[in-house]
Amino acid sequence: MELETIKRIYFVGIGGIGMSALARYFKNRGCVVCGYDKTRTNLTIALEGEGIPVSYVDEVASLPTDFISPDVDTLVVYTPAIPKNSALLNHFRAADFVLKKRSEVLGIISKGQFCIAVAGTHGKTTTSSIIAHVLTDTGFGCTAFLGGIASNYNSNFLLGDNHVVVVEADEYDRSFLTLHPDLSVITSMDADHLDIYGDAGQLEESFRLFAGQLKPEGTLFVKAGLPLEKGITYSAGSSSEIKGQNIRVEGSKFVFDYADGDTLISDFQLMLPGKHNVENAVAAIAVALKLGIDADKIKVAIANFKGVKRRFEYIVNGDGHIYIDDYAHHPEELRACFDAVRQLYPEKKLTVIFQPHLFTRTRDFADDFAKVLSTVDELVLLEIYPARELPLEGIDSGFLLNKITLKNKEIVAKGLVPEYIKNKNPELLLTVGAGDIDTLIQPLKANFTNV
């Protein structure tokens, strides 16, 4: 299916962060756009406000007349998170609609355009968002499909007027293999999604295949230390071809110098904390320089990048209380997040609320989770968020809690957490997880702002 032929498009799972960016893109192209999702969220409410109808009923009777019968101009996009027994999905399949996964549609959109793709088991959302921001802020321009809400734009979608596309390349179910980028960044290859891949070796092989899909004259940037044979390496301070160096904290900002052998640019200021975010910024700077963007303009753009929602997002930042929310849901992400907090607030007692995401991930990385969670001062553990999975016997938050060596640890029902935290009144609070823990943000914020 070619991009120009698509006139009507229905999204099954429109409330997903990646799906909603596509919905916004096709709405901007003048297509008829609508979709379904299981629950009403801030994201689906925003889509409705932009003129995109959203249904919350998985029934064929809820479909607009345009989507009862297939035609050559109609496309149905679905997410793997949709259950196999979905009435809507089965209707579209039985009626022989053209069905595509989100990643396949990104492949259709980026075909024939200059594609910048960012992949990695973590770091890809922040890195792709920094790249998109730098290109936009400097006037270079791009269209971007992001896996998070970029705070500078309050959106996961940016629309440019050139032929440059920035995409977050998702490794889940090997979906990034639909892309053929001009510029690629690989931020990390830690074991994850083992329910799909089986083992870390299969995951690594998929990343090697992705690296091999670069266009013949393309450029690949790879975080130093990854098991890839090609690519220009980057890092924060370690041995690599491109690096962020002289890293220091000045006030609440991380400051660093960029060096790539030919170029040295001093005193980049970054609002995002942590060595891992310096690495993300270094990769973005390398991409921007490769595109020929002026170094001084890049420096200004990096300094005014406000981050991504739920990526080390300050919810409360006052004299008496600090509350930070982060999407971290893998042991390595938690470690990087905790390290950043400790660098900024070494003297403060750290209270963490963590919601494990997926039974399989909790099972596969239980020892790693336990090790990193044992490094905080006080831990509140929520029950596992199942997402697309059915429960696994013996795998619950109690299973994880028993492995954690920390003394101050407790499982608390999600609905009881605001009152629990109100009584504890911690000076430094961090919520982490990829499930529905974000529904606690406003109630927890109220505890600190209504005192």
C-alpha positions in Angstrom: 0.0 0.0 0.0 1.3 3.4 -0.9 1.0 6.5 1.3 -0.8 8.5 -1.4 -3.6 5.9 -1.7 -4.6 6.0 2.0 -7.8 8.1 2.5 -9.5 6.4 5.5 -7.7 4.8 8.4 -8.9 3.1 11.6 -6.7 2.5 14.6 -7.3 -0.5 16.8 -5.5 0.6 20.0 -5.5 4.3 19.1 -4.6 5.4 22.6 -1.1 3.9 22.4 1.7 6.5 22.4 3.0 5.4 19.0 -0.5 4.8 17.5 -1.7 8.2 18.5 1.2 9.9 16.8 0.3 8.1 13.6 -3.4 9.1 14.0 -2.3 12.8 14.3 -0.1 12.4 11.2 -2.9 11.1 9.0 -5.4 13.6 10.4 -3.0 16.3 9.2 -2.9 14.7 5.8 -6.6 15.2 5.5 -7.6 11.5 5.9 -10.7 10.3 7.7 -9.3 9.0 11.0 -10.9 7.3 13.9 -10.2 4.4 16.3 -10.9 2.2 19.3 -9.2 1.8 22.6 -10.1 0.0 25.8 -10.1 2.9 28.2 -10.4 6.7 28.0 -7.2 8.4 28.9 -5.7 11.9 28.7 -4.2 10.9 25.3 -7.5 9.7 23.8 -9.3 12.8 25.2 -6.7 15.0 23.4 -7.3 13.1 20.2 -11.0 13.7 20.5 -10.3 17.3 21.0 -8.3 17.3 17.8 -11.4 16.0 15.9 -10.5 12.3 15.9 -13.5 10.1 17.1 -12.6 7.4 19.6 -14.8 4.5 20.6 -14.3 2.5 23.8 -16.6 -0.4 22.8 -15.1 -3.5 21.1 -18.1 -4.1 19.0 -18.6 -4.0 15.2 -21.8 -2.0 15.8 -19.7 0.8 17.0 -17.9 1.2 13.7 -18.6 4.2 11.4 -20.1 3.2 8.0 -16.8 3.8 6.3 -15.3 0.8 8.0 -18.0 -1.8 7.6 -16.7 -2.9 4.2 -13.2 -2.7 2.8 -12.0 -0.7 -0.2 -8.6 0.1 -1.8 -8.3 3.5 0.0 -9.0 2.1 3.6 -6.3 1.0 6.0 -6.6 -0.6 9.4 -3.7 -0.2 11.8 -3.4 -2.4 15.0 -1.1 -2.8 17.9 0.1 -6.3 19.1 -1.3 -5.4 22.5 -4.9 -6.0 21.2 -6.2 -9.4 22.3 -6.6 -12.0 19.6 -10.3 -12.3 20.5 -11.0 -8.7 19.7 -14.4 -8.4 17.9 -13.1 -5.4 15.9 -9.9 -7.0 14.8 -11.6 -10.2 13.8 -14.2 -8.3 11.8 -11.5 -6.5 9.9 -9.6 -9.8 9.2 -12.7 -11.7 8.2 -13.8 -8.9 5.8 -10.3 -8.8 4.2 -9.4 -5.2 5.1 -5.8 -4.2 4.6 -4.3 -4.5 8.0 -0.9 -3.2 9.1 1.1 -3.0 12.3 2.2 0.4 13.5 5.8 -0.3 12.4 4.7 -1.3 8.9 2.9 2.1 8.6 6.1 3.9 9.7 7.9 2.0 6.9 5.3 3.2 4.4 5.6 6.8 5.6 9.4 6.9 5.7 9.8 5.2 2.3 11.3 7.8 -0.1 12.1 10.2 2.7 15.3 10.9 4.7 14.8 8.7 7.7 16.5 9.0 11.1 15.7 6.0 13.2 16.5 5.5 16.9 16.5 2.0 18.4 17.3 0.5 21.8 15.8 -1.4 24.6 15.9 1.9 26.6 17.0 5.5 25.8 15.3 5.6 22.4 12.4 7.8 23.4 14.6 10.5 25.0 17.2 10.3 22.2 14.7 10.5 19.4 12.9 13.4 21.2 16.1 15.3 21.6 17.0 14.8 17.9 13.5 15.9 16.8 13.7 19.0 19.1 17.2 20.0 17.9 16.1 19.7 14.2 12.9 21.7 15.0 14.4 24.3 17.3 17.3 25.1 14.9 15.0 25.6 11.9 16.2 22.5 10.1 12.8 20.9 10.5 11.5 17.3 10.6 8.3 15.2 11.0 8.7 13.1 14.1 6.9 10.1 15.6 7.9 9.8 19.2 7.3 7.2 22.0 6.6 9.9 24.6 5.1 13.4 25.0 7.9 15.9 24.3 7.4 18.6 26.9 8.5 21.5 24.6 5.6 20.7 22.3 3.2 18.7 24.6 2.9 16.2 21.8 4.3 12.9 20.5 4.1 14.1 16.9 5.8 17.0 15.1 5.0 18.0 11.6 7.7 19.5 9.4 7.7 20.9 5.9 10.7 18.9 4.6 11.3 15.3 3.8 13.1 14.4 7.0 11.4 11.9 9.3 12.5 11.0 12.8 11.1 7.7 14.1 11.4 5.7 17.3 12.3 2.2 16.0 10.7 -0.3 18.4 12.4 -3.7 18.9 9.2 -5.3 20.3 8.3 -8.3 18.0 11.1 -7.2 15.6 8.9 -4.4 14.3 11.9 -2.1 13.6 12.9 -4.4 10.7 10.4 -2.6 8.4 12.6 0.5 8.4 15.5 1.4 6.1 17.1 4.5 7.7 19.6 7.0 6.3 20.8 7.7 9.9 20.5 5.2 12.7 21.2 5.4 16.4 21.3 2.3 18.7 21.3 3.3 22.3 21.2 -0.1 24.1 20.7 -3.8 23.7 20.0 -5.1 27.2 18.0 -8.3 27.4 14.3 -7.5 27.3 11.0 -8.8 25.7 12.2 -12.4 26.4 8.6 -13.5 26.0 9.0 -12.6 22.3 12.7 -13.4 21.7 13.3 -16.3 24.0 16.8 -15.3 24.9 19.3 -12.4 24.7 21.0 -13.9 21.7 17.9 -13.6 19.6 17.4 -10.0 20.7 21.0 -9.1 19.7 20.5 -10.8 16.3 17.5 -8.6 15.6 19.5 -5.5 16.4 22.3 -6.7 14.1 19.6 -7.1 11.3 18.3 -3.6 12.1 21.9 -2.2 11.8 22.2 -3.9 8.5 19.1 -2.2 7.1 20.9 1.1 6.9 20.9 2.6 3.4 24.2 2.1 1.5 25.4 5.7 2.1 23.9 5.9 5.6 25.5 6.4 9.0 25.1 4.4 12.2 25.8 5.7 15.7 26.2 3.0 18.3 26.6 3.4 22.1 30.1 2.2 23.0 30.3 -1.4 24.3 27.4 -2.8 22.4 28.1 -6.2 20.6 27.9 -4.7 17.1 30.7 -4.9 14.5 30.1 -1.6 12.8 29.0 1.9 13.6 30.5 5.1 15.0 30.7 4.7 18.8 29.6 7.3 21.3 29.6 7.4 25.1 29.7 9.7 28.1 33.3 9.6 29.2 34.4 6.2 28.2 36.5 5.1 25.2 34.6 5.9 22.0 34.9 7.9 18.8 32.4 10.5 20.0 32.0 11.4 23.6 30.6 13.7 26.2 33.4 14.6 28.6 34.2 16.9 31.5 30.8 16.1 32.9 29.8 18.1 35.9 26.7 19.3 37.8 26.2 23.0 38.0 23.1 24.0 39.9 20.4 21.7 38.7 21.9 21.1 35.3 24.4 18.7 33.9 27.1 20.4 31.9 29.5 18.6 29.5 31.8 19.1 26.5 31.3 17.3 23.1 34.3 15.8 21.3 34.4 13.7 18.2 38.1 13.9 17.1 37.5 16.7 14.7 35.2 18.9 16.8 35.3 20.1 20.4 32.3 22.0 21.6 32.5 23.1 25.3 29.8 23.7 27.9 26.6 22.1 26.7 23.9 22.6 29.3 21.3 19.9 29.8 18.2 20.0 31.9 18.0 16.2 32.0 20.0 14.7 34.8 22.3 11.6 34.7 25.2 10.2 32.7 22.7 8.2 30.6 21.0 11.4 29.4 24.4 13.0 28.6 24.9 10.0 26.3 21.5 10.5 24.7 22.3 14.1 24.1 25.7 13.2 22.6 24.1 10.9 20.1 21.6 13.7 19.1 24.4 16.2 18.7 26.3 13.8 16.5 23.2 13.4 14.3 22.7 17.1 14.1 26.3 17.8 13.2 26.1 15.1 10.5 23.2 17.0 9.0 25.3 20.1 8.9 23.5 22.1 11.5 25.4 25.0 13.1 27.1 24.0 16.4 25.9 27.2 18.2 22.3 26.5 17.2 22.6 22.9 18.5 24.0 24.2 21.8 21.0 26.5 22.3 18.5 23.7 21.4 20.1 21.2 23.8 19.9 23.8 26.6 16.2 24.5 26.1 15.1 20.9 25.7 12.6 20.3 28.5 12.5 16.6 28.4 9.8 14.0 27.9 6.8 13.4 30.1 7.4 10.6 32.5 11.2 10.6 31.8 12.7 12.0 35.0 9.8 14.5 35.2 9.6 16.9 38.2 6.1 16.8 39.6 7.0 18.8 42.7 10.2 20.7 43.2 10.1 22.8 46.3 12.1 23.5 49.4 10.3 20.9 51.5 9.5 18.2 49.0 10.8 16.8 45.7 8.7 14.4 43.7 10.0 12.9 40.4 8.2 10.5 38.1 9.9 8.2 35.6 8.9 5.5 33.1 11.7 3.2 34.1 10.6 -0.4 34.1 13.8 -2.5 33.4 16.6 -3.0 35.9 19.1 -1.0 33.9 16.6 1.9 33.5 16.0 1.9 37.3 19.7 1.9 38.0 20.3 4.9 35.7 17.3 6.7 37.2 18.4 6.1 40.8 22.0 7.1 40.0 20.8 10.4 38.6 18.7 11.1 41.7 21.6 10.3 44.0 23.9 12.6 42.0 21.5 15.5 42.4 20.4 14.8 46.0 23.1 12.8 47.7 22.0 13.8 51.2 18.3 13.1 50.9 16.5 9.9 51.9 15.0 8.3 48.7 11.5 6.8 48.9 10.6 4.9 45.8 7.2 3.6 44.6 7.6 0.9 41.9 5.1 -0.9 39.8 6.5 -4.0 38.1 5.4 -4.3 34.4 4.6 -7.7 33.0 4.8 -11.1 34.8 7.4 -12.4 32.3 9.7 -9.4 32.8 9.4 -9.7 36.6 10.2 -13.4 36.4 13.1 -13.1 33.9 14.8 -10.2 35.7 13.8 -10.8 39.3 17.3 -11.0 40.7 18.4 -7.8 38.8 15.3 -6.0 40.0 15.9 -7.1 43.6 19.5 -5.9 43.5 18.7 -2.4 42.2 15.6 -1.9 44.3 17.6 -2.8 47.4 19.7 0.3 46.9 17.0 2.8 47.8 16.2 3.9 51.3 12.5 3.0 51.4 10.4 1.0 48.9 6.7 0.8 48.2 5.9 -2.0 45.8 2.7 -2.2 43.8 1.2 -5.4 42.3 2.4 -6.3 38.9 0.8 -4.5 36.0 -0.2 -7.4 33.6 -0.6 -5.3 30.3 -1.1 -8.0 27.6 -0.3 -11.0 29.8 -2.2 -13.6 31.9 -0.9 -14.3 35.4 2.0 -16.7 35.9 1.8 -19.1 38.9 4.1 -18.0 41.7 5.0 -14.7 40.0 3.7 -11.7 41.9 5.0 -8.7 43.9 5.4 -10.9 47.0 7.8 -13.1 45.0 9.9 -10.0 44.1 9.7 -8.5 47.6 11.2 -11.6 49.2 14.3 -11.2 47.0 14.8 -7.6 48.0 17.3 -7.2 50.9 16.2 -3.7 51.9 14.7 -3.5 55.4 12.2 -0.7 54.7 10.0 -2.4 52.1 6.3 -3.0 51.8 3.6 -4.0 49.3 0.8 -1.4 49.2 -2.4 -1.6 47.2 -2.4 1.2 44.5 -5.6 2.8 45.9 -4.1 3.1 49.3 -0.8 4.6 48.2 -1.7 8.4 48.4 -2.8 8.1 52.0 0.2 5.9 52.9 2.6 8.5 51.4 0.7 11.4 53.0 1.4 9.8 56.4 5.0 9.1 55.6 5.6 12.6 54.1 8.9 11.8 52.4 11.2 14.7 51.3 12.3 12.9 48.1 9.8 10.7 46.3 10.2 8.8 43.1 7.5 6.9 41.2 8.7 4.4 38.6 7.0 2.0 36.2 5.4 1.6 32.8 1.9 0.5 33.7 -0.9 2.7 35.2 1.2 4.1 38.0 0.9 7.5 36.3 -2.7 7.6 37.7 -1.1 8.2 41.1 0.7 11.3 40.0 -2.0 13.9 40.7 -3.2 12.4 44.0 0.5 12.2 45.2 1.2 15.7 44.0 -1.9 17.0 45.9 -0.3 15.6 49.1 2.7 18.0 48.7 1.0 21.0 47.2 -1.9 21.2 49.6 0.2 21.1 52.8 
